[in-house]
Amino acid sequence: MFTLALHHLNTLLQLLHLRRASPWNPPTPLDWLLASPLQYLTQLLYRHVLLPLRGRPFHPPRGRRPIRVVCLSDTHNLIPGYAVPDGDVLVHCGDLTVGGTVAELQKQVDWLRGLGHRWKVVVGGNHDAWVDEGVREELGLGVGGEVDWTGVEYLCDRGVELEFEGGRRLNVYGWGAVPWCGEGFALQYQREKHPWQGRIPDETDLLVTHTPPRHHLDLGLGCAGLLDEVWRVKPKLHVFGHTHYGYGKEAVYYDECQRAYESLMSRPQRGPFYDMIPSARWTDAFNVFWYGVSNILWKWIMLGPGTNNGGLMANVSLMYGNSGKLRNPVTVVDL
């Protein structure tokens, strides 16, 4: 009886939008407070105070023309009703389609090909079933012909070096593999057997994946194995999609502050009373504050934020949540 009452209460709170109805929705303040107030408050401090106060994580090289990277993801058979900004590289991070048929993919590829960017880079997503040979056969999608990728660099666990005016080069690696999210989806792997270790080339400047890394713009659904690999490679720009409500940008510095933040966010959520008990969680939260404030003071007083040498992660999904509409702006980054 008590369990049934809790179920009905939770359903009511969901109807009132006080609790999220799905892991693919962003946690509400009530969700956070019931799960871990310490994680909630630390996340707000880290993302909305400490990172912005450090300034831009990097600046394009002085005296050289910046490379403008135009990024989007999760268009799901749709073409945005607003203009895609001009740039040097157009990146699509997967989920071009809904059903993943050749016809759906070709329509999206043709749209991308028609845009004016010199380079177009694409990875698959879990909805793009045809790009996964095993899923293609399982769903009977192999009889529709081949996708014509002419004019588009389709990356499936491979890298490419792009050249630009003035002699600048950009090393790009891309792969659309995602942690398991259900039957009939493409490019999936089991979380505990992730394939990322040692996979991304050391020289990668621009990393293109479909899945987010864990704890960054991921709604808690990102891949911890990918995060470890990103720490090893430290690309200047990492773009992804998959979790529509995770849309946004976040600076990364691969330092003690970020390490403490990720450590805290990886700890089990056991409710507000557990958070009150002194533990390693408190140490993580204190270290986020301590190292964050120290980094801000060092940059602004000693060096200035122009000396920042970090990177940027961006969830570039155009799909707004589960609305079925492309509402999020296209993300533009100058490298």
C-alpha positions in Angstrom: 0.0 0.0 0.0 2.8 2.4 0.9 4.7 1.6 -2.3 1.5 2.3 -4.3 0.9 5.6 -2.6 4.5 6.6 -3.4 3.9 5.7 -7.0 0.8 7.8 -7.2 2.6 10.7 -5.5 5.5 10.5 -7.9 3.0 10.4 -10.9 1.3 13.6 -9.5 4.6 15.4 -9.1 5.5 14.5 -12.7 2.2 15.8 -14.0 3.0 19.0 -12.1 6.4 19.1 -13.7 8.0 19.0 -10.2 9.8 15.7 -11.0 11.1 14.5 -14.4 9.2 11.8 -16.1 12.2 10.3 -17.9 16.0 10.1 -17.5 16.1 11.9 -20.9 14.5 14.9 -19.3 16.6 17.3 -17.1 16.4 16.8 -13.4 14.2 19.3 -11.6 15.3 21.1 -8.4 13.2 18.6 -6.5 14.8 15.7 -8.2 18.2 17.0 -7.2 17.2 17.8 -3.6 15.9 14.3 -3.1 18.9 12.7 -4.7 21.8 14.8 -3.5 21.6 18.5 -2.4 25.4 18.6 -2.2 25.8 17.5 -5.8 23.1 20.0 -6.9 24.7 23.0 -5.1 28.2 22.1 -6.2 27.1 21.7 -9.8 25.4 25.2 -9.7 28.6 26.7 -8.3 30.9 24.9 -10.7 29.0 25.5 -14.0 27.4 28.9 -13.3 30.0 30.7 -11.2 33.5 29.2 -11.2 33.7 28.4 -14.9 32.3 31.7 -16.2 34.6 33.7 -13.9 37.7 32.0 -15.5 36.9 33.6 -18.8 37.1 32.0 -22.3 38.9 28.7 -22.1 41.1 29.6 -25.2 41.5 32.1 -27.9 42.4 31.5 -31.6 46.1 31.9 -32.4 47.2 35.6 -32.7 47.9 36.8 -36.2 46.3 33.8 -37.8 42.9 33.5 -39.3 40.7 31.5 -36.9 39.0 28.3 -38.1 35.3 28.6 -37.7 33.6 25.3 -36.7 29.8 25.2 -37.1 28.3 22.4 -35.1 24.9 20.7 -35.0 23.4 17.3 -34.0 20.2 15.4 -33.7 18.2 16.8 -36.6 16.1 13.7 -36.9 15.0 14.0 -40.5 14.3 17.7 -40.1 16.0 20.8 -41.7 16.1 23.9 -39.4 13.9 26.7 -40.4 16.7 29.2 -39.6 20.0 29.8 -41.4 23.0 27.7 -40.6 25.9 30.1 -40.0 28.8 30.2 -42.5 32.1 28.7 -41.5 35.0 26.6 -42.5 33.9 23.3 -41.1 30.4 22.0 -40.7 30.1 19.1 -38.1 27.0 16.9 -37.6 27.3 14.7 -34.5 24.7 12.1 -35.5 21.0 11.2 -35.3 20.5 12.7 -38.7 17.4 10.5 -39.0 14.6 8.8 -37.1 14.4 5.3 -38.7 17.9 5.2 -40.2 16.9 4.2 -43.7 19.0 5.0 -46.8 16.3 7.5 -48.0 16.3 9.3 -44.7 20.1 9.5 -44.5 20.5 10.6 -48.1 18.1 13.4 -47.7 20.0 14.8 -44.7 23.4 14.2 -46.4 22.2 16.1 -49.5 21.1 19.0 -47.4 24.5 19.2 -45.6 26.3 18.8 -49.0 24.3 21.9 -50.3 25.6 24.2 -47.5 28.6 26.4 -48.3 31.1 25.2 -45.8 34.4 23.9 -47.3 34.5 20.8 -45.1 31.6 18.7 -43.9 32.2 16.1 -41.1 29.5 13.6 -40.0 29.3 10.8 -37.5 26.4 8.4 -37.1 24.0 8.2 -34.2 22.0 5.5 -32.6 19.0 6.4 -34.7 21.0 6.1 -37.9 20.5 2.4 -38.2 21.8 1.9 -41.7 25.4 2.9 -40.8 25.6 -0.1 -38.5 25.9 -3.2 -40.7 24.6 -5.6 -38.0 21.6 -3.4 -37.2 21.0 -2.8 -40.9 20.6 -6.5 -41.5 18.6 -7.0 -38.4 16.0 -4.4 -39.4 16.1 -5.3 -43.1 17.5 -2.0 -44.3 20.1 -3.4 -46.6 17.9 -3.5 -49.7 17.6 0.2 -50.1 21.0 0.8 -51.8 24.0 2.8 -50.6 24.3 6.3 -49.1 26.3 8.7 -51.3 28.7 10.5 -49.0 30.3 12.5 -51.8 31.5 15.9 -50.4 31.0 14.7 -46.8 33.7 13.2 -44.5 31.8 10.3 -42.8 33.8 9.3 -39.8 33.3 5.9 -38.2 36.2 5.3 -35.8 38.7 7.2 -37.9 40.4 10.5 -38.2 41.1 13.0 -40.9 43.4 16.0 -41.3 41.7 19.1 -42.7 43.7 21.9 -44.4 42.8 25.6 -44.5 44.0 28.8 -46.1 47.1 30.1 -44.5 48.5 26.7 -43.8 46.5 25.8 -40.7 45.5 22.2 -40.2 42.9 20.6 -38.0 43.1 16.9 -36.8 39.6 15.5 -36.5 38.5 12.2 -35.1 34.9 11.0 -35.1 32.8 8.0 -34.1 29.1 7.7 -33.3 29.3 4.8 -30.8 27.0 5.1 -27.8 26.3 3.3 -24.5 23.4 0.8 -24.8 20.0 2.5 -25.0 17.7 -0.1 -26.4 17.1 -2.8 -29.1 17.2 -1.8 -32.8 19.6 1.1 -32.3 23.0 1.5 -34.1 26.6 1.7 -32.9 25.9 0.6 -29.3 28.2 -0.9 -26.7 27.8 -2.1 -23.1 28.8 0.6 -20.6 31.0 -1.8 -18.6 32.8 -2.9 -21.8 33.3 0.5 -23.4 35.6 0.6 -26.5 37.3 4.0 -25.9 40.5 3.2 -24.1 43.5 4.2 -26.3 41.2 4.7 -29.3 41.4 8.5 -30.0 44.6 9.7 -31.7 46.8 11.8 -29.5 47.0 14.7 -32.0 43.2 15.1 -32.1 42.2 18.8 -32.1 38.5 18.3 -32.8 36.7 15.3 -31.3 33.2 14.4 -32.7 31.1 11.8 -30.9 27.4 11.2 -30.6 27.5 10.3 -26.9 28.5 12.9 -24.3 31.2 12.1 -21.8 30.0 11.4 -18.3 29.2 14.4 -16.1 29.3 17.0 -18.9 26.0 18.2 -20.6 24.8 14.6 -20.4 21.8 14.4 -18.0 23.8 11.7 -16.2 23.7 9.4 -19.3 27.1 10.0 -20.8 30.0 7.6 -21.0 32.6 7.4 -18.2 35.0 5.5 -20.5 34.9 8.3 -23.1 35.5 10.8 -20.3 38.7 9.0 -19.3 39.9 8.9 -22.9 39.1 12.7 -23.3 41.3 13.3 -20.3 44.1 11.5 -22.0 43.9 13.3 -25.3 42.6 16.7 -24.2 41.1 17.9 -27.5 40.6 21.6 -27.9 37.0 21.1 -28.9 34.7 18.1 -28.2 31.3 18.2 -29.7 28.4 15.7 -29.3 24.6 15.4 -29.0 22.4 12.5 -28.0 20.9 14.0 -24.9 18.8 16.8 -26.3 18.2 18.6 -23.0 21.9 18.7 -22.4 22.3 21.4 -25.1 25.0 24.0 -24.2 28.7 24.7 -23.9 31.1 24.0 -21.0 34.7 25.0 -20.6 37.1 22.2 -19.5 40.6 22.6 -18.0 41.5 19.1 -17.0 42.8 20.3 -13.7 42.2 19.5 -10.0 38.9 21.5 -9.9 37.4 19.5 -12.7 38.8 16.3 -11.2 37.1 17.0 -7.9 33.8 18.0 -9.6 33.7 14.7 -11.6 34.6 12.7 -8.5 31.7 14.2 -6.6 29.3 13.7 -9.4 30.3 10.1 -9.8 29.4 9.2 -6.2 26.1 7.4 -5.6 23.1 9.6 -4.8 21.7 8.5 -1.5 19.4 11.4 -0.4 19.7 14.6 1.6 20.3 12.9 5.0 23.3 10.9 3.7 24.7 14.2 2.4 24.8 15.6 5.9 27.2 13.0 7.1 30.9 14.1 6.7 32.5 12.0 4.0 34.7 12.0 0.9 31.8 13.8 -0.8 32.4 16.8 1.4 36.1 16.7 0.5 35.2 16.7 -3.2 32.8 19.6 -2.8 35.4 21.6 -0.8 38.1 20.9 -3.4 35.8 22.2 -6.2 35.4 25.5 -4.3 39.1 25.7 -3.2 40.7 24.9 -6.6 38.0 26.9 -8.5 38.6 30.1 -6.5 42.4 29.6 -6.6 42.3 29.3 -10.4 40.2 32.4 -10.8 42.5 34.5 -8.6 45.6 33.2 -10.3 44.2 34.0 -13.8 42.8 37.5 -13.0 45.5 38.7 -10.6 48.6 37.1 -11.9 48.1 36.3 -15.5 44.7 37.4 -16.8 42.1 35.2 -18.4 43.7 35.6 -21.9 46.3 33.0 -20.8 43.7 30.3 -20.4 44.7 27.0 -22.1 41.7 24.8 -21.8 39.2 23.2 -24.0 35.5 23.4 -24.8 32.8 20.7 -24.7 29.5 21.4 -26.5 26.3 19.5 -26.7 25.1 20.8 -30.1 21.7 19.0 -30.4 19.3 21.1 -32.5 16.3 19.1 -31.3 14.6 20.8 -28.3 14.0 18.0 -25.8 11.4 15.6 -27.1 9.4 18.3 -28.8 10.0 17.1 -32.3 11.1 20.6 -33.3 14.5 22.1 -34.1 14.7 25.0 -31.7 18.2 25.1 -30.3 20.6 27.5 -32.1 23.5 26.1 -34.2 26.8 26.3 -32.1 29.8 28.2 -33.6 33.3 27.9 -32.2 36.4 29.7 -33.5 39.6 27.7 -33.1 
